[in-house]
Amino acid sequence: MNTVSIQNVLEWDRFFLVGVKGVAMTALAACLIDMGKTVRGGDTAEDFITKDQLEELGITATSLNTPLPENTQCVIYTAAHNGPDNPLVREAQAKNTPTLSHAEALGLLFNQKKGIAVCGVGGKSTVSAMIAWILEHTARHPSYAVGVGSIPGLSRTGAWNQASEYFVAEADEYVTDPAAVTKGEQVTPRFSYLKPYLTVCTNLAFDHPDVYQDFNHTKEVFAQFFSHIKPGGILVYNADDRPHLPETLPAKGISFGTKKSGADVIYALDPDSTRAGTTAYAITHQGATHTSTLALPGLHNVANAASALAATTHLGIALPEAMQALTAFRSTKRRFEYIRERDGVTYYDDYAHHPDEITATLTALGQWYPDQKKIVVFQPHTYSRTKELFDDFVDALAKIERLILLEVFASAREERDDSVSSQLLAEAVKQKNPAADIAVVTTLDELAKTLNSTLRPGDACLTMGAGDVYKVYDIL
């Protein structure tokens, strides 16, 4: 870890971000620009979902082969593009220019305020955005950094308000340097640099098998993160998911969950009032029940709302006021994002890339479109995750009647592994559900042609995955 003081971060004026097109980096760039800093960055030539936001921020990414701009005072990098081993990072170090991982830089800003950290394997982006939305729309005007392409209704995914009391951040359990495993070094979770006043944990499941050994290892990492809550702070946790959480939790906590879990904040879905475009739900807290609607589908999004409401209620915002603010919330980029309706077909896109997320998203799709024919496109993300959770993926995908699989989206942080593929996944799904209509395609062009020849008026189409599957809409 770099021994960089907060004072230095505030005094530096010229930053260079390696991998600036990444969602987390773009949010951080927005914060730095709000602080009056000059931000430049480098990345690959391809377009990312942050393209529009970067243009609005006035940032044009240079090639990663271009030398650092002269007078750069600090270089910030992510786990992408070889992290601390990136040539630009090494160039900076050779010039004695300070370098920070994104996680360190975010922590140095976050820890100056009452930090609200949202962690969990699924839902953390949505919940972070919900909390920032509630605070903004109830005139608290927070600082925030959410790792998504955009948040409709908020001008940016990151903001720094010098006068704000709170800083809302998505707390990522992935590591600052994935290569630490091969180097024989101890891994450092990205969220370990955050010292929250309030932590929200949406749920826990085993993920990132390239850096974590098993689920027990994951729980140990989260238990350590929970210990970072500042004195007087609080943990908001999912009572329904209690068996998956660390055995010992901080003494001060607020639970959210369904009635069966006896949570402090109880949420319920109103299935009779759920239709495409609107989800009715109820929240019970301190003996009083309040009803409202979300412009998001599924019980999992009602749970996301409940966690955000539990957090903001603790911050002193009246529950009806916070629920009213959420009625106008339209989710985030790539979280059950409505793309368009064309030729009678309705298209949605989602970032779901873990079996639990896939199941929740498919359930939501079925609730909004119970009678329509549905075609689902899934692009597995990383060989290690697909291989380690193969059977879980099969179970989740076997519920789909019409499925198209793209080839595995290979992360730059791992080598190709021919022992796992979308073809093998398709064969296993077909064996579990012989009635399923399954196709495997290798390119986005092929996917577009398949969709154009397959979809009919009245169908609903959902694309899923953490790779570049969303780019098919540019072709369509």
Phi, psi and omega in degrees: 000139176285139176267078183248129182277155176301322181302318179296317181299321179289329184276332179295145183244338188235113185245149172234127183251117178277118186086039188295340182282347178297151185296319180292320179294320180297320178297318178294320179301319179298319178298314181297320179295321176298334179277359180089015181274157172267126184237124170240169181196165178230155179191184176286170185281339185292156178281140176246170180290354178268004187307309184296319182293320178297322177297318179295327179281350181079026181253121173249118183286131174270170177293148177289352177268357179275135179301158178300144175299144176297153181067015172297131183258341179202137177248131179243136184226164176241183178292339177288161176059039175071013172050233183293347180266004178297139182305324179291325177292318179292325176299316179298316181295323178294333178267006183063027173274128182302141177234143179224143168289158177305319182299319178295315181297315179299317180299322181295330176278311183305317188285355176281345183236182171286099186280135175245109185253132180246116182237172179134163180261081183117124174096350187292326178294313181297315181294319177302314180295322178298315181294315177300319180298311181299314180297319180293318185274002170243025172065028173268341175045070184281168161270151181197160175212111183238128185277068178223169181290323178194161175233097181307128182102342171246141187293332183215172175266353176220145179204144175239122177241110185304327184272355185290149176275327189244152171232117180263129181219142170286123184260106188270129180277352178293175190254158182288329182221096180301334181289350180302328181297312181288336178279353182076019181260159177288136180283149179242108178300143183299322183284358182292346180272355181268137177240085190282155166275322179223129177243132173253130174242113184288318181181172176226143174203162179284129178209172180055056180294349177286341181233341178246137189288317183197185183293325178298321177298317178301314181296324177297318180296317179290322178300320178296320179295320179299330180289349180279352180299132185293155176307133183087354180277185188210153175251129172257119187226162183273107182295328179294335182259012186306321180299337181269349183276163176306147184301319180254126178246161176306146185300325183261117182205159173236129180255148171235151181170187178276172184301326184295337182269352179063038185287164176292321177243114185256131178245152178211143177267139175261094187296335181284346182243024180255122178212171181303119178107337184215140174232120178272141181209168179228147176234128176248125182214129179053042174084352180250140179249133180236142180243152179196189179228155173240148173267036181226150182265156164094150177297328181295328177283331171295320176296319176301315179298318180299320180292319178295320180291322176299319181293311185288331174297320177296331179280359176100008179270127181300138184303313178300324179294317180292320179294322177297320178299322183288343180298334181265000182287131184244032177067202182227171177303129175070021171241094189043053183279125175288121182269301180183169166243127182220128180054036177082001179256133178259130184246136173229156178225141182217150183277359186311126181219001176247146182307320179296320179294320179300314180300315180297318182292320178294322177298317179297318179300318180293328179289323180277332182228067186291331187255343183284155170286138185236133174241131185241132176250128178233133176245105179302147183240116181075138178295319185297316179294315182299320181288313184292323183252026187307309183296324178292321176297318179301314181299318182291316185283339181291349179278355185265131180278325181233106188235134172240128178251130168273160176298158181303130175279110186277122176290149178293346184271002180217160181276157175298142180228104184283359178280355178222142181201167176292330177296316177296323178295316180299318180296320180290322178295317180298323179294323181283327179227084184301338182279350184291142175263109188234136175227152176239128178236156186255338183228162177293325177299316179295321178298315181300317179296320180295317179295317181297327182272347187256319187287146180230156178309135182098346180284158172242131182241132180234124173258141183222148173141158182264009179265227184248023182302330181298340181290350178297335182289336174293326180282317178298000000 
